[in-house]
Amino acid sequence: MSEPEKKSPPPPASEQPRELRSGCLTAVLFVVGVILLLPGACAVVFGYLGLQEKNWPAELTAWVVAGLAVGAGGILLIITAWRR
């Protein structure tokens, strides 16, 4: 009788071929990420100016934080597009 063939374990995740994303989707992610950086840049400018003012309206603080959050999302999209 012949011995059954031994199955080799699957290769580790680092050796498996990565699924390639289309170049168009990568470009769209990158462009959207750059567009989302604009509100973040404005929030940084307004936040800097607000720190220098004595009479900073509290209502604008939420807008600055929201702009920073949108900018952070843009950075994440750019990183995601760059890694693929």
Biopython code that builds the backbone (N, CA, C, O; Angstrom):
import numpy as np
from Bio.PDB.StructureBuilder import StructureBuilder

atoms = [
    (1, "MET", "N", (0.830, -1.175, 0.000)),
    (1, "MET", "CA", (0.000, 0.000, 0.000)),
    (1, "MET", "C", (0.882, 1.248, 0.000)),
    (1, "MET", "O", (1.964, 1.275, 0.586)),
    (2, "SER", "N", (0.404, 2.224, -0.643)),
    (2, "SER", "CA", (1.161, 3.471, -0.685)),
    (2, "SER", "C", (0.705, 4.408, 0.435)),
    (2, "SER", "O", (-0.441, 4.379, 0.883)),
    (3, "GLU", "N", (1.627, 5.214, 0.852)),
    (3, "GLU", "CA", (1.308, 6.165, 1.919)),
    (3, "GLU", "C", (0.532, 7.338, 1.338)),
    (3, "GLU", "O", (0.821, 7.782, 0.227)),
    (4, "PRO", "N", (-0.458, 7.849, 2.084)),
    (4, "PRO", "CA", (-1.188, 9.025, 1.571)),
    (4, "PRO", "C", (-0.256, 10.228, 1.548)),
    (4, "PRO", "O", (0.652, 10.355, 2.370)),
    (5, "GLU", "N", (-0.503, 11.093, 0.599)),
    (5, "GLU", "CA", (0.321, 12.290, 0.466)),
    (5, "GLU", "C", (0.070, 13.213, 1.650)),
    (5, "GLU", "O", (-1.071, 13.423, 2.062)),
    (6, "LYS", "N", (1.144, 13.755, 2.184)),
    (6, "LYS", "CA", (1.014, 14.698, 3.288)),
    (6, "LYS", "C", (0.754, 16.075, 2.702)),
    (6, "LYS", "O", (1.469, 16.554, 1.822)),
    (7, "LYS", "N", (-0.283, 16.684, 3.218)),
    (7, "LYS", "CA", (-0.601, 18.026, 2.752)),
    (7, "LYS", "C", (0.238, 19.029, 3.534)),
    (7, "LYS", "O", (0.340, 18.965, 4.759)),
    (8, "SER", "N", (0.824, 19.939, 2.803)),
    (8, "SER", "CA", (1.622, 20.966, 3.480)),
    (8, "SER", "C", (0.684, 22.045, 4.016)),
    (8, "SER", "O", (-0.350, 22.333, 3.414)),
    (9, "PRO", "N", (1.048, 22.630, 5.136)),
    (9, "PRO", "CA", (0.189, 23.694, 5.685)),
    (9, "PRO", "C", (0.171, 24.892, 4.742)),
    (9, "PRO", "O", (1.118, 25.107, 3.987)),
    (10, "PRO", "N", (-0.898, 25.661, 4.788)),
    (10, "PRO", "CA", (-0.957, 26.834, 3.903)),
    (10, "PRO", "C", (0.143, 27.820, 4.275)),
    (10, "PRO", "O", (0.528, 27.913, 5.440)),
    (11, "PRO", "N", (0.648, 28.555, 3.291)),
    (11, "PRO", "CA", (1.722, 29.509, 3.588)),
    (11, "PRO", "C", (1.213, 30.607, 4.522)),
    (11, "PRO", "O", (0.024, 30.922, 4.531)),
    (12, "PRO", "N", (2.117, 31.182, 5.300)),
    (12, "PRO", "CA", (1.701, 32.275, 6.190)),
    (12, "PRO", "C", (1.107, 33.435, 5.399)),
    (12, "PRO", "O", (1.304, 33.551, 4.190)),
    (13, "ALA", "N", (0.378, 34.287, 6.109)),
    (13, "ALA", "CA", (-0.320, 35.394, 5.441)),
    (13, "ALA", "C", (0.647, 36.305, 4.705)),
    (13, "ALA", "O", (0.282, 36.890, 3.686)),
    (14, "SER", "N", (1.869, 36.439, 5.198)),
    (14, "SER", "CA", (2.811, 37.339, 4.542)),
    (14, "SER", "C", (3.276, 36.794, 3.199)),
    (14, "SER", "O", (3.704, 37.567, 2.341)),
    (15, "GLU", "N", (3.202, 35.480, 2.996)),
    (15, "GLU", "CA", (3.656, 34.879, 1.744)),
    (15, "GLU", "C", (2.532, 34.700, 0.734)),
    (15, "GLU", "O", (2.795, 34.427, -0.437)),
    (16, "GLN", "N", (1.291, 34.849, 1.165)),
    (16, "GLN", "CA", (0.182, 34.702, 0.238)),
    (16, "GLN", "C", (0.129, 35.925, -0.668)),
    (16, "GLN", "O", (0.392, 37.044, -0.229)),
    (17, "PRO", "N", (-0.211, 35.706, -1.926)),
    (17, "PRO", "CA", (-0.293, 36.866, -2.824)),
    (17, "PRO", "C", (-1.423, 37.790, -2.404)),
    (17, "PRO", "O", (-2.534, 37.349, -2.108)),
    (18, "ARG", "N", (-1.116, 39.082, -2.384)),
    (18, "ARG", "CA", (-2.127, 40.063, -2.004)),
    (18, "ARG", "C", (-3.051, 40.336, -3.181)),
    (18, "ARG", "O", (-2.641, 40.326, -4.341)),
    (19, "GLU", "N", (-4.291, 40.574, -2.848)),
    (19, "GLU", "CA", (-5.229, 40.951, -3.896)),
    (19, "GLU", "C", (-4.946, 42.389, -4.278)),
    (19, "GLU", "O", (-4.920, 43.277, -3.427)),
    (20, "LEU", "N", (-4.739, 42.605, -5.544)),
    (20, "LEU", "CA", (-4.440, 43.955, -5.997)),
    (20, "LEU", "C", (-5.730, 44.719, -6.242)),
    (20, "LEU", "O", (-6.686, 44.195, -6.813)),
    (21, "ARG", "N", (-5.735, 45.948, -5.806)),
    (21, "ARG", "CA", (-6.880, 46.829, -6.023)),
    (21, "ARG", "C", (-6.663, 47.541, -7.356)),
    (21, "ARG", "O", (-5.529, 47.740, -7.791)),
    (22, "SER", "N", (-7.741, 47.910, -7.981)),
    (22, "SER", "CA", (-7.592, 48.611, -9.249)),
    (22, "SER", "C", (-6.937, 49.967, -9.015)),
    (22, "SER", "O", (-7.132, 50.593, -7.973)),
    (23, "GLY", "N", (-6.175, 50.403, -9.980)),
    (23, "GLY", "CA", (-5.482, 51.681, -9.871)),
    (23, "GLY", "C", (-6.443, 52.848, -9.796)),
    (23, "GLY", "O", (-6.142, 53.875, -9.188)),
    (24, "CYS", "N", (-7.598, 52.689, -10.416)),
    (24, "CYS", "CA", (-8.593, 53.764, -10.405)),
    (24, "CYS", "C", (-9.137, 53.981, -8.992)),
    (24, "CYS", "O", (-9.303, 55.121, -8.556)),
    (25, "LEU", "N", (-9.412, 52.895, -8.283)),
    (25, "LEU", "CA", (-9.923, 53.020, -6.920)),
    (25, "LEU", "C", (-8.878, 53.640, -6.001)),
    (25, "LEU", "O", (-9.214, 54.444, -5.131)),
    (26, "THR", "N", (-7.625, 53.274, -6.186)),
    (26, "THR", "CA", (-6.548, 53.863, -5.393)),
    (26, "THR", "C", (-6.454, 55.354, -5.644)),
    (26, "THR", "O", (-6.288, 56.135, -4.707)),
    (27, "ALA", "N", (-6.560, 55.756, -6.905)),
    (27, "ALA", "CA", (-6.497, 57.179, -7.242)),
    (27, "ALA", "C", (-7.675, 57.936, -6.645)),
    (27, "ALA", "O", (-7.513, 59.055, -6.160)),
    (28, "VAL", "N", (-8.861, 57.331, -6.678)),
    (28, "VAL", "CA", (-10.047, 57.987, -6.111)),
    (28, "VAL", "C", (-9.883, 58.149, -4.603)),
    (28, "VAL", "O", (-10.200, 59.207, -4.060)),
    (29, "LEU", "N", (-9.389, 57.111, -3.917)),
    (29, "LEU", "CA", (-9.153, 57.217, -2.475)),
    (29, "LEU", "C", (-8.156, 58.322, -2.165)),
    (29, "LEU", "O", (-8.342, 59.086, -1.218)),
    (30, "PHE", "N", (-7.106, 58.404, -2.955)),
    (30, "PHE", "CA", (-6.087, 59.424, -2.730)),
    (30, "PHE", "C", (-6.653, 60.830, -2.938)),
    (30, "PHE", "O", (-6.401, 61.725, -2.131)),
    (31, "VAL", "N", (-7.412, 61.027, -4.011)),
    (31, "VAL", "CA", (-7.979, 62.353, -4.303)),
    (31, "VAL", "C", (-8.990, 62.760, -3.231)),
    (31, "VAL", "O", (-8.988, 63.905, -2.779)),
    (32, "VAL", "N", (-9.851, 61.827, -2.823)),
    (32, "VAL", "CA", (-10.831, 62.131, -1.769)),
    (32, "VAL", "C", (-10.104, 62.451, -0.463)),
    (32, "VAL", "O", (-10.524, 63.343, 0.274)),
    (33, "GLY", "N", (-9.027, 61.736, -0.174)),
    (33, "GLY", "CA", (-8.250, 62.015, 1.028)),
    (33, "GLY", "C", (-7.652, 63.403, 1.008)),
    (33, "GLY", "O", (-7.656, 64.097, 2.025)),
    (34, "VAL", "N", (-7.134, 63.819, -0.144)),
    (34, "VAL", "CA", (-6.562, 65.169, -0.258)),
    (34, "VAL", "C", (-7.651, 66.225, -0.099)),
    (34, "VAL", "O", (-7.430, 67.257, 0.534)),
    (35, "ILE", "N", (-8.819, 65.970, -0.668)),
    (35, "ILE", "CA", (-9.930, 66.924, -0.528)),
    (35, "ILE", "C", (-10.345, 67.041, 0.937)),
    (35, "ILE", "O", (-10.667, 68.131, 1.410)),
    (36, "LEU", "N", (-10.338, 65.918, 1.654)),
    (36, "LEU", "CA", (-10.712, 65.953, 3.069)),
    (36, "LEU", "C", (-9.649, 66.615, 3.941)),
    (36, "LEU", "O", (-9.929, 66.977, 5.083)),
    (37, "LEU", "N", (-8.455, 66.775, 3.429)),
    (37, "LEU", "CA", (-7.425, 67.487, 4.183)),
    (37, "LEU", "C", (-7.705, 68.992, 4.251)),
    (37, "LEU", "O", (-7.248, 69.663, 5.177)),
    (38, "LEU", "N", (-8.437, 69.517, 3.296)),
    (38, "LEU", "CA", (-8.701, 70.964, 3.264)),
    (38, "LEU", "C", (-9.477, 71.454, 4.482)),
    (38, "LEU", "O", (-9.068, 72.452, 5.077)),
    (39, "PRO", "N", (-10.577, 70.809, 4.890)),
    (39, "PRO", "CA", (-11.243, 71.263, 6.114)),
    (39, "PRO", "C", (-10.349, 71.116, 7.347)),
    (39, "PRO", "O", (-10.437, 71.917, 8.278)),
    (40, "GLY", "N", (-9.499, 70.104, 7.352)),
    (40, "GLY", "CA", (-8.579, 69.934, 8.467)),
    (40, "GLY", "C", (-7.572, 71.068, 8.537)),
    (40, "GLY", "O", (-7.240, 71.544, 9.622)),
    (41, "ALA", "N", (-7.083, 71.504, 7.373)),
    (41, "ALA", "CA", (-6.135, 72.616, 7.345)),
    (41, "ALA", "C", (-6.808, 73.907, 7.808)),
    (41, "ALA", "O", (-6.213, 74.697, 8.542)),
    (42, "CYS", "N", (-8.035, 74.113, 7.380)),
    (42, "CYS", "CA", (-8.775, 75.305, 7.838)),
    (42, "CYS", "C", (-9.008, 75.244, 9.349)),
    (42, "CYS", "O", (-8.921, 76.266, 10.030)),
    (43, "ALA", "N", (-9.297, 74.069, 9.868)),
    (43, "ALA", "CA", (-9.522, 73.930, 11.309)),
    (43, "ALA", "C", (-8.245, 74.236, 12.082)),
    (43, "ALA", "O", (-8.296, 74.831, 13.159)),
    (44, "VAL", "N", (-7.107, 73.834, 11.542)),
    (44, "VAL", "CA", (-5.844, 74.141, 12.209)),
    (44, "VAL", "C", (-5.618, 75.648, 12.242)),
    (44, "VAL", "O", (-5.204, 76.193, 13.265)),
    (45, "VAL", "N", (-5.887, 76.322, 11.126)),
    (45, "VAL", "CA", (-5.703, 77.779, 11.072)),
    (45, "VAL", "C", (-6.656, 78.471, 12.041)),
    (45, "VAL", "O", (-6.235, 79.326, 12.819)),
    (46, "PHE", "N", (-7.939, 78.107, 11.999)),
    (46, "PHE", "CA", (-8.900, 78.734, 12.898)),
    (46, "PHE", "C", (-8.600, 78.409, 14.361)),
    (46, "PHE", "O", (-8.769, 79.263, 15.231)),
    (47, "GLY", "N", (-8.165, 77.202, 14.630)),
    (47, "GLY", "CA", (-7.806, 76.836, 15.996)),
    (47, "GLY", "C", (-6.624, 77.638, 16.496)),
    (47, "GLY", "O", (-6.606, 78.071, 17.649)),
    (48, "TYR", "N", (-5.627, 77.842, 15.629)),
    (48, "TYR", "CA", (-4.472, 78.649, 15.998)),
    (48, "TYR", "C", (-4.880, 80.092, 16.272)),
    (48, "TYR", "O", (-4.452, 80.696, 17.256)),
    (49, "LEU", "N", (-5.711, 80.633, 15.391)),
    (49, "LEU", "CA", (-6.175, 82.015, 15.600)),
    (49, "LEU", "C", (-7.042, 82.118, 16.848)),
    (49, "LEU", "O", (-6.996, 83.120, 17.561)),
    (50, "GLY", "N", (-7.823, 81.093, 17.107)),
    (50, "GLY", "CA", (-8.684, 81.102, 18.282)),
    (50, "GLY", "C", (-7.904, 81.054, 19.582)),
    (50, "GLY", "O", (-8.329, 81.621, 20.588)),
    (51, "LEU", "N", (-6.755, 80.373, 19.562)),
    (51, "LEU", "CA", (-5.934, 80.324, 20.767)),
    (51, "LEU", "C", (-5.308, 81.676, 21.082)),
    (51, "LEU", "O", (-4.941, 81.940, 22.228)),
    (52, "GLN", "N", (-5.185, 82.522, 20.086)),
    (52, "GLN", "CA", (-4.597, 83.836, 20.307)),
    (52, "GLN", "C", (-5.629, 84.889, 20.683)),
    (52, "GLN", "O", (-5.270, 85.960, 21.172)),
    (53, "GLU", "N", (-6.894, 84.600, 20.463)),
    (53, "GLU", "CA", (-7.968, 85.545, 20.775)),
    (53, "GLU", "C", (-8.422, 85.385, 22.215)),
    (53, "GLU", "O", (-8.443, 84.276, 22.751)),
    (54, "LYS", "N", (-8.779, 86.486, 22.829)),
    (54, "LYS", "CA", (-9.335, 86.437, 24.182)),
    (54, "LYS", "C", (-10.828, 86.147, 24.158)),
    (54, "LYS", "O", (-11.355, 85.541, 25.091)),
    (55, "ASN", "N", (-11.509, 86.570, 23.113)),
    (55, "ASN", "CA", (-12.961, 86.386, 23.004)),
    (55, "ASN", "C", (-13.272, 85.338, 21.939)),
    (55, "ASN", "O", (-13.747, 85.672, 20.853)),
    (56, "TRP", "N", (-13.013, 84.109, 22.244)),
    (56, "TRP", "CA", (-13.279, 83.012, 21.289)),
    (56, "TRP", "C", (-14.679, 82.479, 21.545)),
    (56, "TRP", "O", (-14.969, 82.011, 22.646)),
    (57, "PRO", "N", (-15.563, 82.543, 20.531)),
    (57, "PRO", "CA", (-16.913, 81.998, 20.729)),
    (57, "PRO", "C", (-16.869, 80.477, 20.908)),
    (57, "PRO", "O", (-16.230, 79.770, 20.129)),
    (58, "ALA", "N", (-17.539, 79.996, 21.919)),
    (58, "ALA", "CA", (-17.527, 78.564, 22.225)),
    (58, "ALA", "C", (-18.179, 77.745, 21.113)),
    (58, "ALA", "O", (-17.863, 76.565, 20.960)),
    (59, "GLU", "N", (-19.073, 78.337, 20.343)),
    (59, "GLU", "CA", (-19.746, 77.601, 19.263)),
    (59, "GLU", "C", (-18.755, 77.179, 18.176)),
    (59, "GLU", "O", (-18.967, 76.168, 17.505)),
    (60, "LEU", "N", (-17.694, 77.934, 18.001)),
    (60, "LEU", "CA", (-16.736, 77.609, 16.950)),
    (60, "LEU", "C", (-15.828, 76.446, 17.328)),
    (60, "LEU", "O", (-15.208, 75.832, 16.460)),
    (61, "THR", "N", (-15.750, 76.149, 18.593)),
    (61, "THR", "CA", (-14.892, 75.043, 19.029)),
    (61, "THR", "C", (-15.358, 73.719, 18.429)),
    (61, "THR", "O", (-14.541, 72.908, 17.996)),
    (62, "ALA", "N", (-16.657, 73.506, 18.406)),
    (62, "ALA", "CA", (-17.184, 72.268, 17.825)),
    (62, "ALA", "C", (-16.858, 72.184, 16.333)),
    (62, "ALA", "O", (-16.558, 71.100, 15.832)),
    (63, "TRP", "N", (-16.910, 73.295, 15.627)),
    (63, "TRP", "CA", (-16.587, 73.291, 14.199)),
    (63, "TRP", "C", (-15.109, 72.997, 13.969)),
    (63, "TRP", "O", (-14.748, 72.303, 13.017)),
    (64, "VAL", "N", (-14.260, 73.523, 14.837)),
    (64, "VAL", "CA", (-12.828, 73.255, 14.713)),
    (64, "VAL", "C", (-12.551, 71.773, 14.960)),
    (64, "VAL", "O", (-11.776, 71.157, 14.228)),
    (65, "VAL", "N", (-13.170, 71.209, 15.971)),
    (65, "VAL", "CA", (-12.980, 69.784, 16.266)),
    (65, "VAL", "C", (-13.505, 68.923, 15.118)),
    (65, "VAL", "O", (-12.874, 67.935, 14.745)),
    (66, "ALA", "N", (-14.651, 69.292, 14.561)),
    (66, "ALA", "CA", (-15.197, 68.541, 13.427)),
    (66, "ALA", "C", (-14.265, 68.625, 12.217)),
    (66, "ALA", "O", (-14.053, 67.629, 11.525)),
    (67, "GLY", "N", (-13.714, 69.803, 11.966)),
    (67, "GLY", "CA", (-12.769, 69.952, 10.863)),
    (67, "GLY", "C", (-11.518, 69.118, 11.056)),
    (67, "GLY", "O", (-10.993, 68.543, 10.102)),
    (68, "LEU", "N", (-11.037, 69.052, 12.300)),
    (68, "LEU", "CA", (-9.874, 68.214, 12.585)),
    (68, "LEU", "C", (-10.197, 66.734, 12.387)),
    (68, "LEU", "O", (-9.354, 65.971, 11.916)),
    (69, "ALA", "N", (-11.410, 66.330, 12.743)),
    (69, "ALA", "CA", (-11.814, 64.938, 12.553)),
    (69, "ALA", "C", (-11.901, 64.592, 11.065)),
    (69, "ALA", "O", (-11.484, 63.510, 10.651)),
    (70, "VAL", "N", (-12.439, 65.503, 10.272)),
    (70, "VAL", "CA", (-12.521, 65.267, 8.825)),
    (70, "VAL", "C", (-11.118, 65.198, 8.223)),
    (70, "VAL", "O", (-10.854, 64.366, 7.354)),
    (71, "GLY", "N", (-10.225, 66.063, 8.681)),
    (71, "GLY", "CA", (-8.837, 66.026, 8.214)),
    (71, "GLY", "C", (-8.154, 64.719, 8.577)),
    (71, "GLY", "O", (-7.388, 64.174, 7.782)),
    (72, "ALA", "N", (-8.427, 64.210, 9.781)),
    (72, "ALA", "CA", (-7.862, 62.922, 10.193)),
    (72, "ALA", "C", (-8.388, 61.799, 9.303)),
    (72, "ALA", "O", (-7.650, 60.875, 8.962)),
    (73, "GLY", "N", (-9.661, 61.878, 8.929)),
    (73, "GLY", "CA", (-10.215, 60.892, 7.998)),
    (73, "GLY", "C", (-9.529, 60.954, 6.645)),
    (73, "GLY", "O", (-9.303, 59.922, 6.013)),
    (74, "GLY", "N", (-9.199, 62.150, 6.201)),
    (74, "GLY", "CA", (-8.466, 62.303, 4.945)),
    (74, "GLY", "C", (-7.088, 61.673, 5.009)),
    (74, "GLY", "O", (-6.637, 61.044, 4.051)),
    (75, "ILE", "N", (-6.412, 61.846, 6.157)),
    (75, "ILE", "CA", (-5.101, 61.230, 6.327)),
    (75, "ILE", "C", (-5.217, 59.710, 6.291)),
    (75, "ILE", "O", (-4.385, 59.037, 5.683)),
    (76, "LEU", "N", (-6.245, 59.170, 6.937)),
    (76, "LEU", "CA", (-6.443, 57.719, 6.923)),
    (76, "LEU", "C", (-6.715, 57.198, 5.512)),
    (76, "LEU", "O", (-6.223, 56.132, 5.139)),
    (77, "LEU", "N", (-7.490, 57.940, 4.732)),
    (77, "LEU", "CA", (-7.749, 57.510, 3.347)),
    (77, "LEU", "C", (-6.471, 57.516, 2.515)),
    (77, "LEU", "O", (-6.241, 56.611, 1.713)),
    (78, "ILE", "N", (-5.648, 58.533, 2.710)),
    (78, "ILE", "CA", (-4.395, 58.603, 1.953)),
    (78, "ILE", "C", (-3.483, 57.445, 2.345)),
    (78, "ILE", "O", (-2.852, 56.834, 1.483)),
    (79, "ILE", "N", (-3.409, 57.142, 3.635)),
    (79, "ILE", "CA", (-2.577, 56.022, 4.082)),
    (79, "ILE", "C", (-3.103, 54.710, 3.512)),
    (79, "ILE", "O", (-2.321, 53.864, 3.079)),
    (80, "THR", "N", (-4.423, 54.534, 3.509)),
    (80, "THR", "CA", (-5.018, 53.324, 2.955)),
    (80, "THR", "C", (-4.715, 53.191, 1.464)),
    (80, "THR", "O", (-4.382, 52.104, 0.993)),
    (81, "ALA", "N", (-4.829, 54.276, 0.735)),
    (81, "ALA", "CA", (-4.543, 54.241, -0.696)),
    (81, "ALA", "C", (-3.058, 53.975, -0.948)),
    (81, "ALA", "O", (-2.708, 53.284, -1.904)),
    (82, "TRP", "N", (-2.196, 54.510, -0.109)),
    (82, "TRP", "CA", (-0.757, 54.361, -0.310)),
    (82, "TRP", "C", (-0.312, 52.916, -0.057)),
    (82, "TRP", "O", (0.571, 52.411, -0.751)),
    (83, "ARG", "N", (-0.912, 52.257, 0.924)),
    (83, "ARG", "CA", (-0.517, 50.887, 1.280)),
    (83, "ARG", "C", (-0.986, 49.862, 0.268)),
    (83, "ARG", "O", (-0.397, 48.783, 0.194)),
    (84, "ARG", "N", (-1.983, 50.134, -0.489)),
    (84, "ARG", "CA", (-2.510, 49.144, -1.446)),
    (84, "ARG", "C", (-1.787, 49.225, -2.721)),
    (84, "ARG", "O", (-2.086, 48.473, -3.649)),
]
sb = StructureBuilder()
sb.init_structure("model")
sb.init_model(0)
sb.init_chain("A")
sb.init_seg("    ")
for serial, (resi, resn, name, xyz) in enumerate(atoms, 1):
    if name == "N":
        sb.init_residue(resn, " ", resi, " ")
    sb.init_atom(name, np.array(xyz, "f"), 0.0, 1.0, " ", f" {name:<3s}", serial, name[0])
structure = sb.get_structure()
